[in-house]
Amino acid sequence: MFKLAMIPLLALTLVACQEEEQEDDAAEETCGAAALQELVGTDVAERPDLEPDTDLRIIEPGMAVTMDYRADRLNIEVDEAGQVTKVYCG
């Protein structure tokens, strides 16, 4: 009988350990990455308005970057040819 009573308790414990995905969606909107997904596949050199600063990083292949997460910072990854491959917050 005791084992049957423990099943709901264990189920509640597992539910409490789930990650919330809503935070990622909110973070994406904080830096504006969702609105800039059309940059993927374009040449970053053709966008002079995209100047790296504290809120924008243009990450080239092999480039060293900090691992700190900032929801308000926009990251733009480019390939060797300067084509945008990924746009995300962090």
Backbone hydrogen bonds, N-H to C=O, Kabsch-Sander energy under -0.5 kcal/mol:
donor,donor_aa,acceptor,acceptor_aa,energy
5,A,1,M,-1.6
6,M,2,F,-1.2
7,I,3,K,-0.8
9,L,5,A,-0.7
10,L,6,M,-2.5
11,A,7,I,-2.2
12,L,8,P,-2.2
13,T,9,L,-1.8
14,L,10,L,-2.0
15,V,11,A,-1.9
16,A,12,L,-1.8
17,C,13,T,-0.7
17,C,14,L,-0.7
18,Q,15,V,-1.3
21,E,19,E,-0.6
25,D,21,E,-1.4
26,A,22,Q,-2.2
27,A,23,E,-2.3
28,E,24,D,-2.2
29,E,25,D,-1.5
30,T,26,A,-1.3
31,C,27,A,-1.3
32,G,28,E,-0.9
33,A,28,E,-1.3
34,A,28,E,-0.7
36,L,32,G,-0.7
36,L,33,A,-0.8
37,Q,34,A,-0.9
39,L,36,L,-1.9
40,V,37,Q,-1.4
41,G,84,V,-2.8
42,T,39,L,-2.6
44,V,42,T,-0.6
44,V,82,G,-2.7
46,E,43,D,-1.3
47,R,44,V,-1.5
50,L,47,R,-2.0
51,E,49,D,-1.2
53,D,56,L,-1.7
56,L,53,D,-0.8
57,R,74,L,-2.9
59,I,57,R,-0.7
59,I,76,I,-2.9
60,E,58,I,-0.6
63,M,60,E,-2.0
70,R,68,D,-0.6
70,R,90,G,-0.8
73,R,70,R,-1.6
74,L,55,D,-2.8
75,N,88,Y,-3.6
76,I,57,R,-3.0
77,E,75,N,-0.5
77,E,86,K,-2.8
78,V,59,I,-2.6
79,D,83,Q,-2.1
82,G,79,D,-1.8
84,V,42,T,-2.9
85,T,77,E,-3.3
86,K,77,E,-1.4
88,Y,75,N,-2.4
90,G,70,R,-0.9
90,G,73,R,-2.1
